[in-house]
């Protein structure tokens, strides 16, 4: 069993800074199939050919939805291009490096036309790959020996792949780090950025190298929050020490809520600042008298394997979705199913087959495949979610809208905050509890627990301008020529 897998081949000749993070086998279902194929004995590998695709007769609805949204998309993109042009023509009073773009960084960029936001990530990858490697032979032998011993004992069929992965990472990434940091230092001294921005924190060795060099140059580093308030209700993540709770980088950490301050009490090199979210959709008032339901479905379970304990299984989602569709059909309720953009074709095929099989797909049940869900929340009188870790949940917290949240029994919720969540949303753990909630909704008796106390505790300031002011003031006080 010491050899490689049965039908798999190594995905690249080598890996380098272009392959960070190490998504070497693709993503989603493709990743799962290739990973299994690589590790299986050759005698049981049998390819049937083809990928899961939306049947030709199922493309009509997504295409129709895109065409209907085309004028609004073109208007929004055109408006964005005009604003970008006007900002580019304005005199610049300072510059920042953007290592990671994202929601909060984009809001900040739009509000600071006098600051040059320089996206450096692609450039830094290309430069890093061309740096001269150092000799890593002293640690190479030790690490490869440890890798081989581990694989032999635990993952023998993946030994070839994992040894290649570690060896290639040592030869093409680790060996260049010293030269990479020296080059980053030279460019920082030449360009003089006044701040380094990360939308979710340093996720890999190159992002951390940029922040580490900035620390040495006394250039302020700013991390924005990864995700929204929804993550506060889950048990701490095993990834937190590598994202917003990274203890290595000296920085300012922007937070959404004072509840999060507790996590940084023992972090002297991190300056936490509670601002609230910069990106917070604005909604018109909701007509609670309607009965239209929006079901925001989560991604397929195979889409990510970062934290398996925080992912509901496909079987759990199927049982929940089946119960929801059947009950809405029985109660004659309007239901829109918004499929997750991750592998949307898999989601669309799944929900279309589910609705067709139940003979309940018609004018009262629609499957939506495109568009930003937050823009449309105000069109509904009830929101149904089957995952906790989604920004849709945080966005809905700001809206006077009843929320149903599926949380399977035993899901890793954070006890000290879970009770507050259950006061704000209708948590259901099985089909019976879901049916009870839908009955109340159909009869107009479903309680809406929207309240300012919950928003104040978990969402921070309710005013986006206040949140933006706090961020810009911190940066201005640290030397950035920003207009507050």
N, C-alpha and C positions, 0 to 999 in steps of 0.2 A: 504493500500500500504506500510505499514511499515515493512513488512517481507522481506525475501530474494527472489531470483529469482525462476523461475519455474523449470528448469531442471538441474541447475548447482550444482556442489559440490565444496567444498573448495579444492584447488590443493595440499595443504600440511597440515600436522598436526601442523606445526609451521614454521616460517621463522627464519633464522639466517644469519650470515655473508656469508654463502655459496650462498645465494639467491640475492646478490647485483650485479647489479641493480635488481629491483623487477620485473623480467619478469616471473610472476607467472603462466600465462596461456600459456606459450610457446611463439612462435613467428609467425609472418606472418599470413597466412590464418587460421592456427590452433588457434592462439590467438583471431582473430576476431570471429570465430564461437563459441568458448568456452565462450567468453565474452558476446556475444549476448544471448547465451543459458542460462547463469547464470541470466541475467537480465530480461528475458522474462517471462510473465505469463505462468504457466504450461500448460494451456489449448491450447496454440498455439505452443508449442514446439513439433516438429515432426522430428525424426531422420531418415534420408534415408540410413545412413550407408556408410562407405567407405570414402576415401580421394581422392582428385584430384591427379591422377598419369599419367605418360606418358604411353600411350597405348603400348602394347608389340611390335607392328610393328614400333613404333617410337623410340625404344631404339637402333636400329641399327646404326643410324648416330652418336649419342654421343659416343657409344662404339667404333665405327670405328675411331673417332677422337682421343680418348684416346689411342688406340693401335698405331695409327700413331705417336703420340707424346711420346710414351713410351721410346724409346731410348734417346731422348733429356732430358726427365724428370729424367731417371735413371742416365745419365751422370752428370747432374747438381746436383742431390742429392748426388751422390758419391763424386763429387768434394767438396761439402760442408762438408761432413763427414770427408774427409781427412784434409781439412783446419781446422776444429774444433779440430781434434786430434792433429795436429801440434801446434795449439795455446795453447791447454791444457798442452802440455809438456814444454812450455816456462816458465821461471821464472817470478813470479808476483811481480810488484813493487807497487801495490795499489789495492784497491777493491772498488766496488760500489754496491749499492743495485739497482736492477731494479724492480720497482713496476709494471710498464707496459712495456711490450715489444712492438715493432712496427718498422715501416720502418726506421726512423732515428736512433733509438737506435741500431738496428741491423747493420746498416752501421758503426756506431761508434764502436760497439763491434768487427767487423771484422778488423777494422784498428788499434786496440789496443791490440795486443796479450800479452802485459806485464801487462794488467789489468784484474783482476778477476771480471766478471760481474755475480753477484749472483741474480738469479730470486727468489724473496722472497714471491710473492703473494700467492701461494698455501699454503705455510708454515704458513703465517700470518693468513690466513682464519682459518686453523685448530686450531692454538693456540688461536685465538680470541674466537672461539666457545667453548673452554674449560675453559675460564676464569670464575672466580666466579662472579655472578651477585650481584649488589648492590640493595638496596631498592629504588624503583622509585615510591612508592605509592603516595607521595605528589603531583607529577606532573601527575601521571597516571590518577587519578580521573578527574582532570581538562581537560586533553587532550581528554579523552574518552567522556566526556560530550560535548566538542566542536565538536568532530567528529560526535557524534550522532545527535546533533542539525543540523549540516551541511547536513548530509545524509538525514535526515527527510525532510528538506526543498528542497533539490536539487536532490538527487539520492536515493530515498526511496527503490527502488528494489535492490540496491547494498549495502544497509546499513549493512546487516549481514557480507558481504565480507569485506567491508572497515573497519568496527569496528574490525573484526578479524585481518585484516592486521595491523592496528595501534597498537592494543593491543599486538600482537605477536612481532612487531618491538620494542616496548617499553620493553617487558619482556626479549627478547633474544638478542637484539642489544644495545639499549640505556643503559640498566642496566649494560652492561659489558664494556662500553667505558673507564671508569676510570681505571679498571684493565688492559684493552687492552693497553692503553697508557703507563702504568707502565711497562708492559712486553716488549713493543717495546723499551722503554728507556734502559732497562736492556740488551737487545740483541744488541742494537747499541753500548752501552758501552763495551760489550764483544767482538763484531766483529770489531768494529772500521771502518765502511764504510766511505770513503772520499767524497762520493757524493750519492745523491738519484735521480734516473732518472724516468721520466714519459714521455711516448710517446705522450700523448694528454692532460695531466693535471689530477688532482684528480677528479674522477667522483662520488665517494660515500664516505660514512662516514669513512670507514676504510682506504682508500687511503689518505684522508685528515688527519686522525689521524697520519699516518706515517710521512707525511710532517710536521705536527705541532710539533711532537716530535723532528724531525730533526732540525727544527728552534730553539727549546729550547736547543738543543745540539750544535748549531752553525755548523751543517753539511750542506754544500751547497745543495740546491734543484734546479733541472733543469727540466723545462717543455719544451718539443718540441712542435712544432705547430700542431694543430689539422687540418688535411686536407691540401690542397694546396692553390694556388692563387685563385682558383675558388670561395672560400668563400668571397673574397673581393668584389665580384660583387653583393652579396646578402645583403639585409638589415641585420643589426646586429641580432644575434640569441638570443632568450630568455634563451638559455643555456650557453651563453658566460660567465656570472658571475660565473658559476660552472665549467668552463674548463679553457681556457687560460687567462681569465680576472678575475679569482678568486682573490679577494682583501684580503683574509685572510692569505694566505701563502706567506712568504718572500722567494723570489726565483729569479733565472735567467730565463728569458723567451726568447727562441730562436724564431726568426721570419724569414720569407722568404723575406720580402720587407720593404723598408723604409716607404712605404705608411701606414704600420700598426703602426708605432711609435706613431701616433696621438692618438691611443686608450689607450696609457699608460702614457700620460702626467700627469695625476692626480693620479698616482699610485706609491707613494714613496717607497713602499716595493717591487716593481717589477723592476728588472733591465733588460730592453729589449735589446737584441743584434741581429742585423740583420746579418744573415749568408747566407741566401738562403737555398734551400732544399738540404738535404744530399742525398736523393734518387732521381736521375734524369736519366731516361733511356737514353742511347746513341743510336742514330739512324744513319744508313747509309743514303746517299743522296736519295731523292725521285725523281722518274721519273714522273714529273707532266704531261707528255704527255699521260699517261694511263687514263683509264676511270673506274677503279675498285673502288667501293664505300664500305666503312665500316660503318655500322650503329650500334652504341653501345647503346643498349636499356637500359633504367633504370629499377629499381626494380618495382614490382607491387605496386600499391598505398597502399595496405594493409600491406606491409612489416614493416613499421614503422609509429608511430603516434606521434613522438617527436615534429614535427613542421608541422602541416597539411598545413599551408599556403605556404610552400616551396615544396609541393609535387604536381605533376600534376596528375590529375584523370585518372583512367583507360579509361574513355571515350575519354579524350583528347589524350591519348597515342594511342588508337585504331584508331582514325581519322587520326592522324599524320602518324602512321605506315602504314595504309591502303593507304593513298595518296602516301607515299614514294614507297611502293611496286608496286602499279599500275603504277606510272610514270616511274619507272625504267624498268618495263616490256614493257611499251609503247615505251620507247626510246632505248630498247635493251641494257641496261646497266648492267654490272656485279655488283651484290650486295651481300655482306656478312652481315648477321645479327648476331651480337654477343650478346647473351642473358645474362642478369645479373646473377651472381652466386647465388644471394639470391633467393631461391625457383626456381631454374633453371627449374624444371619439369613443373611448372606452365607457365613460360615464353616460354619454348620449345613447349608445347602444344598449347599455344596461337598463336605463330608465324607460327607453322606448319599448324594449321587450317586456319589461315589467307591466307597463300600462296596457300594452296590447294584449298580453296574456290574461290580464284581469278584466279585459273588455271595458275599461273605464277611461280610456284616453279619448277625449273628445273636446268639445268647446269649453268644458269646465276644468280640464287638466291640460296644461301646456308644459313643454320642456324648453327652457331657455338656455342657449349655449354661448351667448356673447354679452358684452357690455359689463360695466362696473356695477356690481350689485348695490353698493352704498348709495348710488345716485337714485335708486328706485325704491328704497325702503319705505318712503313715505306714501307709496301707492297702495300699501297693504295694511290690513288690520291685525295681522298676526304673523310673526316670524318664527319659523321652525328651523333649528340647527341640530346637526348630529355630530358636532365636534366642538370642543372647548377652545382649542388653540387656533382661533381664527379672528382676524381683525374685524370681521363682520359683527361679531358679538360686541366688541368695544364700540363700534360705530352705533349699534342699536341701543347701547346704554344711554346715548345722548338723545334718544327719541322717545316720545311718549307712546310707546308701542309694546304690547304684550309679547313676551318671548317664551318659546318652548325650547328647552335644551335637553337633548338625549345624553345622559351620563350613565353608562352601564354600571352595574353593581361591581364594586371593587376597583373602580377607576381611580388613578392616583391623584385625588383632589387634596388640596392643602386645607387641613381641618380648621385652622384659625380664620380662614376667609370663606370657607364653603357655606357656612350658615348665612352669611351676608348675601352670597350669590343666590341661595335658595329663597331669600326674601324678595329678590329683585326679579328672578325668572322662575318659570314653572319647570322644575327639573323632573324629568320622567325617566324611569329605568326599565320599563317594559311596555308591551302593547296595551295592557289594561290601563296603566296610568296615562298613556297617550290618549286612549279612547275617552277617558274621563274628561281630560282637558278639552278635547275637540267637541264633546257634547256640550260642555259649558260655553264654549265659543259659539257654537251654532245657535244656542239659546240666548245669546247675549249676556251671559252671566259670568264670563271669565274675568277674574280680577286682574287689573293692571297695577303692578307694584312700582310704577315709576316714581322716583322721588329725588329731591335735591340732596338729601343726606347721603345717599349711596353715591351719587355723582361726585359730590364734594370729597368723599373719602377715597374713591378709587380712580377718578378721572381728573383730579386736579382742578385747575381753573376752567370754568365753562366758556371763557372768552379766548378765542384764538389770538387776538391781538395782544392780550395780556401775556400769553405764553410766548409769543414771538418777541415781545418787549424784553422779557426776562432773559431769553437766550442771547439777544443782541447786546443787552447791557453787560452780561458776563464777558462777552467777546470784546466789547469796547473797553471795559475795565482792564482787560489783559493786553491791550495795545493795538487791537484791530481798528482801522479807521472806518468804522461802521456807523451809519446814521441810526440812532435809536428813535 
